[in-house]
Amino acid sequence: MRTHDIAVIPGDGIGLEVTPAALEVLEAAGRAHGFSLRLTEHPWGCDYFVEHGRMMPPDALETLSEVRYDRWRDYDPEDSMRFYALRLHEVGMVSSNPNEILAEGTDWRFLNELKRELKA
């Protein structure tokens, strides 16, 4: 079973009640898809500021750099194609479902040009 390391900073730009709910969703996804989470909670933010007069301890960046958060995810080109195919299908730009697009093969140049146009 693959384990994902996640740094958790509750309330960092969102309400404190959002983080536990988000973690429940991630844990349910892990159970459903066969992965586990190794969570490291860092209680930094507004409450920390009120108590300590700063948002995080002086060694916070060192603490985070020591933990292996350098691999956000393994890159999978097929996953990227599936993502874009799903988005294009959702907005009605293509009628094929993502699996059909992957099975037929797609020209990456077309996809890159399309991304450029959508960003413009």
C-alpha positions as CSV (number, residue, x, y, z in Angstrom):
1,M,0.0,0.0,0.0
2,R,1.4,3.4,-1.0
3,T,1.6,6.0,1.8
4,H,1.4,9.7,1.2
5,D,3.1,12.2,3.5
6,I,1.0,15.3,4.1
7,A,1.8,18.4,6.1
8,V,-1.4,19.7,7.7
9,I,-1.7,23.4,8.8
10,P,-5.3,23.7,10.0
11,G,-6.9,27.0,9.3
12,D,-4.2,28.2,6.9
13,G,-6.4,30.5,4.9
14,I,-9.6,28.5,5.6
15,G,-11.7,28.0,8.6
16,L,-10.4,25.6,11.2
17,E,-13.5,23.4,10.7
18,V,-12.6,22.7,7.1
19,T,-9.4,20.8,7.7
20,P,-10.9,17.9,9.7
21,A,-13.6,17.5,7.1
22,A,-11.0,17.5,4.3
23,L,-8.9,14.9,6.1
24,E,-12.0,12.7,6.5
25,V,-12.5,12.9,2.7
26,L,-8.8,12.1,2.0
27,E,-8.9,9.1,4.5
28,A,-12.1,7.8,2.8
29,A,-10.4,8.1,-0.6
30,G,-7.5,6.2,0.8
31,R,-9.7,3.4,2.0
32,A,-11.5,3.2,-1.3
33,H,-8.4,3.4,-3.5
34,G,-5.8,1.5,-1.4
35,F,-3.5,4.2,0.0
36,S,-2.7,5.5,3.4
37,L,-1.8,8.9,4.8
38,R,1.0,9.9,7.1
39,L,-0.1,13.3,8.5
40,T,2.1,15.7,10.3
41,E,0.1,18.5,11.8
42,H,1.7,21.9,12.3
43,P,-0.6,24.1,14.6
44,W,0.5,27.4,13.0
45,G,-1.8,30.2,12.0
46,C,-3.9,32.8,13.7
47,D,-4.3,31.0,17.0
48,Y,-0.6,30.4,17.2
49,F,-0.1,34.1,16.4
50,V,-2.4,35.2,19.2
51,E,-0.5,33.0,21.7
52,H,3.1,33.5,20.5
53,G,3.1,36.8,18.6
54,R,4.1,35.1,15.3
55,M,2.5,32.9,12.7
56,M,4.9,30.0,13.2
57,P,8.0,29.1,15.2
58,P,11.4,30.4,14.1
59,D,12.5,27.0,12.9
60,A,9.3,26.3,10.9
61,L,10.9,26.5,7.4
62,E,13.7,24.2,8.6
63,T,11.1,21.8,10.1
64,L,9.3,21.6,6.8
65,S,12.5,21.2,4.7
66,E,13.5,18.2,6.8
67,V,10.2,16.4,6.1
68,R,10.1,14.8,2.7
69,Y,7.4,16.9,0.9
70,D,9.4,17.2,-2.3
71,R,7.4,14.6,-4.1
72,W,3.9,15.9,-4.6
73,R,2.9,13.0,-6.8
74,D,4.3,10.7,-9.4
75,Y,3.8,12.2,-12.9
76,D,1.7,10.0,-15.1
77,P,1.1,11.4,-18.7
78,E,-2.0,9.2,-19.1
79,D,-3.5,10.7,-15.9
80,S,-2.9,14.2,-17.4
81,M,-4.6,13.2,-20.6
82,R,-7.6,11.8,-18.6
83,F,-7.8,15.0,-16.6
84,Y,-7.9,17.2,-19.7
85,A,-10.2,14.9,-21.6
86,L,-12.7,14.9,-18.7
87,R,-12.6,18.7,-18.5
88,L,-13.2,19.0,-22.2
89,H,-16.0,16.5,-22.1
90,E,-17.6,18.3,-19.2
91,V,-17.7,21.6,-21.0
92,G,-19.0,20.0,-24.2
93,M,-15.8,20.6,-26.3
94,V,-15.4,16.9,-27.1
95,S,-18.1,14.2,-27.1
96,S,-15.8,11.3,-26.4
97,N,-15.3,10.1,-22.9
98,P,-11.8,10.1,-21.4
99,N,-11.2,6.4,-21.9
100,E,-12.1,6.6,-25.6
101,I,-9.7,9.5,-26.0
102,L,-6.9,7.6,-24.3
103,A,-7.6,4.4,-26.3
104,E,-7.5,6.4,-29.6
105,G,-4.4,8.3,-28.7
106,T,-4.3,12.1,-28.8
107,D,-1.8,14.4,-30.3
108,W,0.0,16.2,-27.5
109,R,0.6,19.3,-29.7
110,F,-3.1,19.7,-30.1
111,L,-3.6,19.4,-26.3
112,N,-0.8,22.0,-25.6
113,E,-2.3,24.4,-28.1
114,L,-5.7,24.0,-26.7
115,K,-4.4,24.7,-23.2
116,R,-2.8,27.9,-24.4
117,E,-6.0,29.0,-26.0
118,L,-8.0,28.3,-22.9
119,K,-5.6,30.3,-20.8
120,A,-5.8,33.3,-23.1
